[in-house]
């Protein structure tokens, strides 16, 4: 089954806290058992790698129940149902969600404060993206938006590279490898590019280590979308590596590789790494090549140790 969204978890969390004081981590474990999460679902991490997705959603369910006055904190990381929460469970609804919580004045004030803070900052209200039908937590909404922005940027990068001259694409590939830690500095780009019509099927040669003890031979094919690289191009590149007595090569394209091309690369005796347009775009973004940071947003959480000192 899929990991339940945080609104679906609100009623189970409230019921569990009504049994008595409970530690958040115990709540996570007991509800994971109750909903039948698999081992993979229990250990699925957020992109930050610091918390599991299920634990994150439990935390948000507790936080929203707390804003409505249905649960209360007893001590660090421990909660229990409030008298109001027990009243709700005396005649329990089929589901507790944002729409249900909005009937409580404290929760509505919390939502209004969010909207006011957004207006003062000149940004869309967070509650607009987190509608009553939403299944994502606020931080998941931000991460989802980040993925959408990155996907759009990746597409823009590929479009610009495809529209540029082939020589520009070769420089982009070498610059990316340098940004990844190969070959030295940006000043080495011109030296790394082979260039000319007599390049023998190799567009760049870059040092794999700072001392130049080993080298990576690069082939860069600037193809339009839909014009995939076939197995013939892979065999030609392999032959070029033989002429250079090279043991490894990197083939980069702005399009894609056919299945036969990938199978050919696996069967050949030399180590060939294939990077298609999608992989290339995300590597460019990750290493800041052809793009820049527009704005940095920090997701902060309460520092419990500060208040327990």
Buried (B, 14 or more C-beta within 10 A) or exposed (E): EEBBBBBBBBBBBBBBBBEEBBBBEEBBBBBBEEBEBEEEBBEBEBEEEEBBBBBBBBBBBBBBBBBBBBBBEBEEBBBBBBEBBBEBBEEEEEEBBBEBBBEBEEBBEBBEEBBEEBEEEEEEBBBEBBEEEBBBBBBBBBBEEEEEEBBEBBBEBBEEBBEBEEEEBBBBBBBBBBBEEBBBEEEBBEEBBBEEEEBBBBBBBBBBEEEEEEBBBBBBBBBEEEEBBBBEBBBEBBEBBEEBEBEBBBBBBBBBBBEEBBEBBEEBEBEBEBBBBBBBBBBBBEBEBBBEEEEEEEEEEEEEEEEEE
